[in-house]
């Protein structure tokens, strides 16, 4: 299907389930985060915001939600 015929485009952003490398806790983060997200258990920074898609630094992406 051509791009101009799509009435409602699908969003390019996603939610990710990540596992912290320090403590092993699972966290849910947004792919285009504008604020540095931290682990809920140990408090290390998991996401570094950039101009567009955020960079996962101290975690490993387990799955993509939605």
PyMOL Python script that loads the backbone (N, CA, C, O; Angstrom):
from pymol import cmd

cmd.read_pdbstr("""\
ATOM      1  N   UNK A   1       0.834  -1.177   0.000  1.00  0.00           N
ATOM      2  CA  UNK A   1       0.000   0.000   0.000  1.00  0.00           C
ATOM      3  C   UNK A   1       0.880   1.243   0.000  1.00  0.00           C
ATOM      4  O   UNK A   1       1.870   1.308   0.729  1.00  0.00           O
ATOM      5  N   UNK A   2       0.526   2.208  -0.802  1.00  0.00           N
ATOM      6  CA  UNK A   2       1.325   3.426  -0.876  1.00  0.00           C
ATOM      7  C   UNK A   2       1.192   4.248   0.394  1.00  0.00           C
ATOM      8  O   UNK A   2       0.183   4.193   1.097  1.00  0.00           O
ATOM      9  N   UNK A   3       2.236   5.006   0.665  1.00  0.00           N
ATOM     10  CA  UNK A   3       2.286   5.780   1.890  1.00  0.00           C
ATOM     11  C   UNK A   3       1.169   6.821   1.964  1.00  0.00           C
ATOM     12  O   UNK A   3       0.631   7.062   3.045  1.00  0.00           O
ATOM     13  N   UNK A   4       0.817   7.430   0.864  1.00  0.00           N
ATOM     14  CA  UNK A   4      -0.201   8.481   0.901  1.00  0.00           C
ATOM     15  C   UNK A   4      -1.618   7.926   1.037  1.00  0.00           C
ATOM     16  O   UNK A   4      -2.541   8.675   1.355  1.00  0.00           O
ATOM     17  N   UNK A   5      -1.803   6.635   0.803  1.00  0.00           N
ATOM     18  CA  UNK A   5      -3.122   6.032   0.933  1.00  0.00           C
ATOM     19  C   UNK A   5      -3.415   5.559   2.346  1.00  0.00           C
ATOM     20  O   UNK A   5      -4.559   5.236   2.663  1.00  0.00           O
ATOM     21  N   UNK A   6      -2.397   5.513   3.204  1.00  0.00           N
ATOM     22  CA  UNK A   6      -2.622   5.121   4.591  1.00  0.00           C
ATOM     23  C   UNK A   6      -3.225   6.314   5.324  1.00  0.00           C
ATOM     24  O   UNK A   6      -2.608   7.376   5.412  1.00  0.00           O
ATOM     25  N   UNK A   7      -4.435   6.132   5.849  1.00  0.00           N
ATOM     26  CA  UNK A   7      -5.121   7.240   6.506  1.00  0.00           C
ATOM     27  C   UNK A   7      -4.566   7.526   7.894  1.00  0.00           C
ATOM     28  O   UNK A   7      -4.368   8.685   8.259  1.00  0.00           O
ATOM     29  N   UNK A   8      -4.315   6.484   8.664  1.00  0.00           N
ATOM     30  CA  UNK A   8      -3.770   6.656  10.002  1.00  0.00           C
ATOM     31  C   UNK A   8      -2.445   5.897  10.060  1.00  0.00           C
ATOM     32  O   UNK A   8      -2.453   4.667  10.101  1.00  0.00           O
ATOM     33  N   UNK A   9      -1.319   6.590  10.063  1.00  0.00           N
ATOM     34  CA  UNK A   9      -0.025   5.896  10.069  1.00  0.00           C
ATOM     35  C   UNK A   9       0.243   5.227  11.423  1.00  0.00           C
ATOM     36  O   UNK A   9      -0.203   5.709  12.464  1.00  0.00           O
ATOM     37  N   UNK A  10       0.967   4.128  11.390  1.00  0.00           N
ATOM     38  CA  UNK A  10       1.346   3.423  12.613  1.00  0.00           C
ATOM     39  C   UNK A  10       2.482   4.191  13.289  1.00  0.00           C
ATOM     40  O   UNK A  10       3.372   4.699  12.608  1.00  0.00           O
ATOM     41  N   UNK A  11       2.462   4.280  14.612  1.00  0.00           N
ATOM     42  CA  UNK A  11       3.551   4.975  15.306  1.00  0.00           C
ATOM     43  C   UNK A  11       4.848   4.182  15.231  1.00  0.00           C
ATOM     44  O   UNK A  11       4.830   2.951  15.200  1.00  0.00           O
ATOM     45  N   UNK A  12       5.960   4.882  15.202  1.00  0.00           N
ATOM     46  CA  UNK A  12       7.272   4.233  15.131  1.00  0.00           C
ATOM     47  C   UNK A  12       7.878   4.008  16.501  1.00  0.00           C
ATOM     48  O   UNK A  12       8.929   3.377  16.614  1.00  0.00           O
ATOM     49  N   UNK A  13       7.247   4.505  17.530  1.00  0.00           N
ATOM     50  CA  UNK A  13       7.755   4.335  18.884  1.00  0.00           C
ATOM     51  C   UNK A  13       7.182   3.062  19.507  1.00  0.00           C
ATOM     52  O   UNK A  13       6.078   2.633  19.170  1.00  0.00           O
ATOM     53  N   UNK A  14       7.939   2.476  20.406  1.00  0.00           N
ATOM     54  CA  UNK A  14       7.555   1.228  21.059  1.00  0.00           C
ATOM     55  C   UNK A  14       7.935   1.288  22.535  1.00  0.00           C
ATOM     56  O   UNK A  14       8.692   2.157  22.966  1.00  0.00           O
ATOM     57  N   UNK A  15       7.397   0.355  23.288  1.00  0.00           N
ATOM     58  CA  UNK A  15       7.822   0.125  24.656  1.00  0.00           C
ATOM     59  C   UNK A  15       8.689  -1.128  24.666  1.00  0.00           C
ATOM     60  O   UNK A  15       8.390  -2.101  23.974  1.00  0.00           O
ATOM     61  N   UNK A  16       9.770  -1.103  25.459  1.00  0.00           N
ATOM     62  CA  UNK A  16      10.684  -2.229  25.553  1.00  0.00           C
ATOM     63  C   UNK A  16      10.713  -2.751  26.980  1.00  0.00           C
ATOM     64  O   UNK A  16      10.645  -1.977  27.935  1.00  0.00           O
ATOM     65  N   UNK A  17      10.813  -4.064  27.119  1.00  0.00           N
ATOM     66  CA  UNK A  17      11.069  -4.674  28.417  1.00  0.00           C
ATOM     67  C   UNK A  17      12.557  -4.955  28.467  1.00  0.00           C
ATOM     68  O   UNK A  17      13.076  -5.709  27.644  1.00  0.00           O
ATOM     69  N   UNK A  18      13.251  -4.356  29.428  1.00  0.00           N
ATOM     70  CA  UNK A  18      14.698  -4.499  29.538  1.00  0.00           C
ATOM     71  C   UNK A  18      15.061  -5.108  30.884  1.00  0.00           C
ATOM     72  O   UNK A  18      14.309  -5.007  31.853  1.00  0.00           O
ATOM     73  N   UNK A  19      16.232  -5.744  30.926  1.00  0.00           N
ATOM     74  CA  UNK A  19      16.767  -6.322  32.156  1.00  0.00           C
ATOM     75  C   UNK A  19      18.033  -5.569  32.521  1.00  0.00           C
ATOM     76  O   UNK A  19      18.944  -5.438  31.705  1.00  0.00           O
ATOM     77  N   UNK A  20      18.087  -5.077  33.745  1.00  0.00           N
ATOM     78  CA  UNK A  20      19.250  -4.329  34.234  1.00  0.00           C
ATOM     79  C   UNK A  20      20.452  -5.271  34.329  1.00  0.00           C
ATOM     80  O   UNK A  20      20.314  -6.404  34.791  1.00  0.00           O
ATOM     81  N   UNK A  21      21.629  -4.812  33.895  1.00  0.00           N
ATOM     82  CA  UNK A  21      22.842  -5.632  33.939  1.00  0.00           C
ATOM     83  C   UNK A  21      23.403  -5.744  35.347  1.00  0.00           C
ATOM     84  O   UNK A  21      24.116  -6.703  35.645  1.00  0.00           O
ATOM     85  N   UNK A  22      23.099  -4.785  36.224  1.00  0.00           N
ATOM     86  CA  UNK A  22      23.653  -4.801  37.579  1.00  0.00           C
ATOM     87  C   UNK A  22      22.871  -5.709  38.525  1.00  0.00           C
ATOM     88  O   UNK A  22      23.465  -6.502  39.256  1.00  0.00           O
ATOM     89  N   UNK A  23      21.541  -5.597  38.513  1.00  0.00           N
ATOM     90  CA  UNK A  23      20.738  -6.327  39.497  1.00  0.00           C
ATOM     91  C   UNK A  23      19.815  -7.371  38.879  1.00  0.00           C
ATOM     92  O   UNK A  23      19.318  -8.238  39.598  1.00  0.00           O
ATOM     93  N   UNK A  24      19.570  -7.320  37.577  1.00  0.00           N
ATOM     94  CA  UNK A  24      18.712  -8.301  36.927  1.00  0.00           C
ATOM     95  C   UNK A  24      17.226  -7.997  36.990  1.00  0.00           C
ATOM     96  O   UNK A  24      16.409  -8.855  36.657  1.00  0.00           O
ATOM     97  N   UNK A  25      16.863  -6.803  37.408  1.00  0.00           N
ATOM     98  CA  UNK A  25      15.449  -6.436  37.500  1.00  0.00           C
ATOM     99  C   UNK A  25      14.906  -6.060  36.122  1.00  0.00           C
ATOM    100  O   UNK A  25      15.620  -5.483  35.302  1.00  0.00           O
ATOM    101  N   UNK A  26      13.627  -6.395  35.874  1.00  0.00           N
ATOM    102  CA  UNK A  26      12.985  -6.045  34.610  1.00  0.00           C
ATOM    103  C   UNK A  26      12.323  -4.681  34.729  1.00  0.00           C
ATOM    104  O   UNK A  26      11.669  -4.381  35.728  1.00  0.00           O
ATOM    105  N   UNK A  27      12.497  -3.865  33.708  1.00  0.00           N
ATOM    106  CA  UNK A  27      11.893  -2.538  33.643  1.00  0.00           C
ATOM    107  C   UNK A  27      11.262  -2.353  32.279  1.00  0.00           C
ATOM    108  O   UNK A  27      11.711  -2.947  31.300  1.00  0.00           O
ATOM    109  N   UNK A  28      10.229  -1.538  32.205  1.00  0.00           N
ATOM    110  CA  UNK A  28       9.591  -1.197  30.938  1.00  0.00           C
ATOM    111  C   UNK A  28       9.970   0.235  30.620  1.00  0.00           C
ATOM    112  O   UNK A  28       9.758   1.136  31.432  1.00  0.00           O
ATOM    113  N   UNK A  29      10.544   0.449  29.411  1.00  0.00           N
ATOM    114  CA  UNK A  29      10.977   1.789  29.007  1.00  0.00           C
ATOM    115  C   UNK A  29      10.356   2.150  27.668  1.00  0.00           C
ATOM    116  O   UNK A  29       9.893   1.275  26.936  1.00  0.00           O
ATOM    117  N   UNK A  30      10.346   3.426  27.349  1.00  0.00           N
ATOM    118  CA  UNK A  30       9.819   3.933  26.091  1.00  0.00           C
ATOM    119  C   UNK A  30      10.981   4.130  25.120  1.00  0.00           C
ATOM    120  O   UNK A  30      12.052   4.589  25.518  1.00  0.00           O
ATOM    121  N   UNK A  31      10.777   3.788  23.861  1.00  0.00           N
ATOM    122  CA  UNK A  31      11.874   3.821  22.887  1.00  0.00           C
ATOM    123  C   UNK A  31      12.349   5.235  22.568  1.00  0.00           C
ATOM    124  O   UNK A  31      13.511   5.424  22.206  1.00  0.00           O
ATOM    125  N   UNK A  32      11.483   6.220  22.692  1.00  0.00           N
ATOM    126  CA  UNK A  32      11.851   7.608  22.409  1.00  0.00           C
ATOM    127  C   UNK A  32      11.805   8.442  23.694  1.00  0.00           C
ATOM    128  O   UNK A  32      11.189   9.507  23.733  1.00  0.00           O
ATOM    129  N   UNK A  33      12.458   7.945  24.731  1.00  0.00           N
ATOM    130  CA  UNK A  33      12.447   8.622  26.030  1.00  0.00           C
ATOM    131  C   UNK A  33      13.174   9.959  25.952  1.00  0.00           C
ATOM    132  O   UNK A  33      14.211  10.077  25.299  1.00  0.00           O
ATOM    133  N   UNK A  34      12.622  10.960  26.620  1.00  0.00           N
ATOM    134  CA  UNK A  34      13.249  12.280  26.656  1.00  0.00           C
ATOM    135  C   UNK A  34      13.887  12.568  28.014  1.00  0.00           C
ATOM    136  O   UNK A  34      14.513  13.614  28.192  1.00  0.00           O
ATOM    137  N   UNK A  35      13.739  11.666  28.959  1.00  0.00           N
ATOM    138  CA  UNK A  35      14.282  11.822  30.297  1.00  0.00           C
ATOM    139  C   UNK A  35      15.055  10.557  30.642  1.00  0.00           C
ATOM    140  O   UNK A  35      14.577   9.464  30.336  1.00  0.00           O
ATOM    141  N   UNK A  36      16.226  10.652  31.265  1.00  0.00           N
ATOM    142  CA  UNK A  36      17.002   9.452  31.574  1.00  0.00           C
ATOM    143  C   UNK A  36      16.260   8.538  32.558  1.00  0.00           C
ATOM    144  O   UNK A  36      16.019   8.923  33.702  1.00  0.00           O
ATOM    145  N   UNK A  37      15.901   7.337  32.116  1.00  0.00           N
ATOM    146  CA  UNK A  37      15.191   6.384  32.968  1.00  0.00           C
ATOM    147  C   UNK A  37      16.187   5.622  33.822  1.00  0.00           C
ATOM    148  O   UNK A  37      17.298   5.326  33.382  1.00  0.00           O
ATOM    149  N   UNK A  38      15.785   5.306  35.044  1.00  0.00           N
ATOM    150  CA  UNK A  38      16.643   4.584  35.974  1.00  0.00           C
ATOM    151  C   UNK A  38      15.984   3.276  36.370  1.00  0.00           C
ATOM    152  O   UNK A  38      14.766   3.120  36.280  1.00  0.00           O
ATOM    153  N   UNK A  39      16.814   2.337  36.810  1.00  0.00           N
ATOM    154  CA  UNK A  39      16.328   1.039  37.275  1.00  0.00           C
ATOM    155  C   UNK A  39      15.526   1.249  38.559  1.00  0.00           C
ATOM    156  O   UNK A  39      15.894   2.068  39.401  1.00  0.00           O
ATOM    157  N   UNK A  40      14.444   0.514  38.702  1.00  0.00           N
ATOM    158  CA  UNK A  40      13.580   0.670  39.877  1.00  0.00           C
ATOM    159  C   UNK A  40      14.206   0.084  41.137  1.00  0.00           C
ATOM    160  O   UNK A  40      13.857   0.499  42.243  1.00  0.00           O
ATOM    161  N   UNK A  41      15.120  -0.867  40.995  1.00  0.00           N
ATOM    162  CA  UNK A  41      15.696  -1.546  42.154  1.00  0.00           C
ATOM    163  C   UNK A  41      17.012  -0.899  42.593  1.00  0.00           C
ATOM    164  O   UNK A  41      17.140  -0.464  43.737  1.00  0.00           O
ATOM    165  N   UNK A  42      17.994  -0.835  41.677  1.00  0.00           N
ATOM    166  CA  UNK A  42      19.323  -0.351  42.071  1.00  0.00           C
ATOM    167  C   UNK A  42      19.563   1.123  41.739  1.00  0.00           C
ATOM    168  O   UNK A  42      20.472   1.727  42.307  1.00  0.00           O
ATOM    169  N   UNK A  43      18.785   1.717  40.845  1.00  0.00           N
ATOM    170  CA  UNK A  43      18.898   3.140  40.557  1.00  0.00           C
ATOM    171  C   UNK A  43      19.914   3.511  39.499  1.00  0.00           C
ATOM    172  O   UNK A  43      20.168   4.700  39.302  1.00  0.00           O
ATOM    173  N   UNK A  44      20.512   2.544  38.803  1.00  0.00           N
ATOM    174  CA  UNK A  44      21.450   2.884  37.736  1.00  0.00           C
ATOM    175  C   UNK A  44      20.691   3.370  36.506  1.00  0.00           C
ATOM    176  O   UNK A  44      19.553   2.969  36.263  1.00  0.00           O
ATOM    177  N   UNK A  45      21.331   4.229  35.748  1.00  0.00           N
ATOM    178  CA  UNK A  45      20.699   4.784  34.557  1.00  0.00           C
ATOM    179  C   UNK A  45      20.627   3.714  33.480  1.00  0.00           C
ATOM    180  O   UNK A  45      21.638   3.107  33.127  1.00  0.00           O
ATOM    181  N   UNK A  46      19.425   3.487  32.959  1.00  0.00           N
ATOM    182  CA  UNK A  46      19.180   2.437  31.977  1.00  0.00           C
ATOM    183  C   UNK A  46      19.081   3.012  30.570  1.00  0.00           C
ATOM    184  O   UNK A  46      19.484   2.360  29.607  1.00  0.00           O
ATOM    185  N   UNK A  47      18.550   4.226  30.440  1.00  0.00           N
ATOM    186  CA  UNK A  47      18.310   4.838  29.137  1.00  0.00           C
ATOM    187  C   UNK A  47      18.952   6.214  29.084  1.00  0.00           C
ATOM    188  O   UNK A  47      18.811   7.019  30.005  1.00  0.00           O
ATOM    189  N   UNK A  48      19.657   6.468  27.997  1.00  0.00           N
ATOM    190  CA  UNK A  48      20.227   7.790  27.749  1.00  0.00           C
ATOM    191  C   UNK A  48      19.454   8.432  26.605  1.00  0.00           C
ATOM    192  O   UNK A  48      19.470   7.910  25.491  1.00  0.00           O
ATOM    193  N   UNK A  49      18.774   9.558  26.852  1.00  0.00           N
ATOM    194  CA  UNK A  49      18.011  10.191  25.782  1.00  0.00           C
ATOM    195  C   UNK A  49      18.926  10.836  24.742  1.00  0.00           C
ATOM    196  O   UNK A  49      19.956  11.420  25.081  1.00  0.00           O
ATOM    197  N   UNK A  50      18.540  10.723  23.486  1.00  0.00           N
ATOM    198  CA  UNK A  50      19.247  11.381  22.390  1.00  0.00           C
ATOM    199  C   UNK A  50      18.233  12.256  21.674  1.00  0.00           C
ATOM    200  O   UNK A  50      17.164  12.524  22.221  1.00  0.00           O
ATOM    201  N   UNK A  51      18.534  12.699  20.489  1.00  0.00           N
ATOM    202  CA  UNK A  51      17.608  13.556  19.760  1.00  0.00           C
ATOM    203  C   UNK A  51      16.337  12.859  19.333  1.00  0.00           C
ATOM    204  O   UNK A  51      15.288  13.497  19.239  1.00  0.00           O
ATOM    205  N   UNK A  52      16.402  11.555  19.070  1.00  0.00           N
ATOM    206  CA  UNK A  52      15.239  10.804  18.625  1.00  0.00           C
ATOM    207  C   UNK A  52      15.053   9.567  19.476  1.00  0.00           C
ATOM    208  O   UNK A  52      14.539   9.635  20.592  1.00  0.00           O
ATOM    209  N   UNK A  53      15.480   8.431  18.934  1.00  0.00           N
ATOM    210  CA  UNK A  53      15.363   7.169  19.659  1.00  0.00           C
ATOM    211  C   UNK A  53      16.398   7.142  20.778  1.00  0.00           C
ATOM    212  O   UNK A  53      17.560   7.488  20.563  1.00  0.00           O
ATOM    213  N   UNK A  54      15.978   6.734  21.963  1.00  0.00           N
ATOM    214  CA  UNK A  54      16.884   6.724  23.107  1.00  0.00           C
ATOM    215  C   UNK A  54      17.849   5.548  23.039  1.00  0.00           C
ATOM    216  O   UNK A  54      17.585   4.554  22.361  1.00  0.00           O
ATOM    217  N   UNK A  55      18.963   5.667  23.741  1.00  0.00           N
ATOM    218  CA  UNK A  55      20.024   4.665  23.717  1.00  0.00           C
ATOM    219  C   UNK A  55      19.988   3.873  25.022  1.00  0.00           C
ATOM    220  O   UNK A  55      20.063   4.456  26.103  1.00  0.00           O
ATOM    221  N   UNK A  56      19.874   2.544  24.924  1.00  0.00           N
ATOM    222  CA  UNK A  56      19.879   1.665  26.093  1.00  0.00           C
ATOM    223  C   UNK A  56      21.330   1.412  26.466  1.00  0.00           C
ATOM    224  O   UNK A  56      22.096   0.898  25.651  1.00  0.00           O
ATOM    225  N   UNK A  57      21.731   1.775  27.716  1.00  0.00           N
ATOM    226  CA  UNK A  57      23.150   1.711  28.065  1.00  0.00           C
ATOM    227  C   UNK A  57      23.479   0.606  29.067  1.00  0.00           C
ATOM    228  O   UNK A  57      24.365  -0.199  28.780  1.00  0.00           O
ATOM    229  N   UNK A  58      22.835   0.521  30.198  1.00  0.00           N
ATOM    230  CA  UNK A  58      23.188  -0.467  31.224  1.00  0.00           C
ATOM    231  C   UNK A  58      22.130  -1.549  31.337  1.00  0.00           C
ATOM    232  O   UNK A  58      21.850  -2.033  32.434  1.00  0.00           O
ATOM    233  N   UNK A  59      21.543  -1.932  30.216  1.00  0.00           N
ATOM    234  CA  UNK A  59      20.489  -2.938  30.223  1.00  0.00           C
ATOM    235  C   UNK A  59      20.498  -3.697  28.918  1.00  0.00           C
ATOM    236  O   UNK A  59      21.149  -3.298  27.953  1.00  0.00           O
ATOM    237  N   UNK A  60      19.767  -4.800  28.898  1.00  0.00           N
ATOM    238  CA  UNK A  60      19.626  -5.624  27.711  1.00  0.00           C
ATOM    239  C   UNK A  60      18.148  -5.723  27.362  1.00  0.00           C
ATOM    240  O   UNK A  60      17.326  -6.033  28.224  1.00  0.00           O
ATOM    241  N   UNK A  61      17.805  -5.461  26.104  1.00  0.00           N
ATOM    242  CA  UNK A  61      16.409  -5.503  25.668  1.00  0.00           C
ATOM    243  C   UNK A  61      15.970  -6.960  25.573  1.00  0.00           C
ATOM    244  O   UNK A  61      16.578  -7.754  24.854  1.00  0.00           O
ATOM    245  N   UNK A  62      14.898  -7.312  26.313  1.00  0.00           N
ATOM    246  CA  UNK A  62      14.386  -8.665  26.324  1.00  0.00           C
ATOM    247  C   UNK A  62      13.301  -8.842  25.276  1.00  0.00           C
ATOM    248  O   UNK A  62      13.325  -9.803  24.508  1.00  0.00           O
ATOM    249  N   UNK A  63      12.337  -7.905  25.242  1.00  0.00           N
ATOM    250  CA  UNK A  63      11.250  -8.015  24.281  1.00  0.00           C
ATOM    251  C   UNK A  63      10.699  -6.635  23.957  1.00  0.00           C
ATOM    252  O   UNK A  63      10.945  -5.656  24.662  1.00  0.00           O
ATOM    253  N   UNK A  64       9.954  -6.595  22.876  1.00  0.00           N
ATOM    254  CA  UNK A  64       9.291  -5.376  22.430  1.00  0.00           C
ATOM    255  C   UNK A  64       7.804  -5.529  22.713  1.00  0.00           C
ATOM    256  O   UNK A  64       7.181  -6.504  22.293  1.00  0.00           O
ATOM    257  N   UNK A  65       7.242  -4.569  23.423  1.00  0.00           N
ATOM    258  CA  UNK A  65       5.828  -4.650  23.792  1.00  0.00           C
ATOM    259  C   UNK A  65       5.003  -3.828  22.811  1.00  0.00           C
ATOM    260  O   UNK A  65       5.403  -2.733  22.416  1.00  0.00           O
ATOM    261  N   UNK A  66       3.867  -4.354  22.428  1.00  0.00           N
ATOM    262  CA  UNK A  66       2.943  -3.644  21.545  1.00  0.00           C
ATOM    263  C   UNK A  66       3.377  -3.625  20.178  1.00  0.00           C
ATOM    264  O   UNK A  66       2.696  -3.061  19.322  1.00  0.00           O
TER     265      UNK A  66
END
""", "prot")
cmd.dss("prot")
cmd.show_as("cartoon", "prot")
cmd.util.cbc("prot")
cmd.orient("prot")
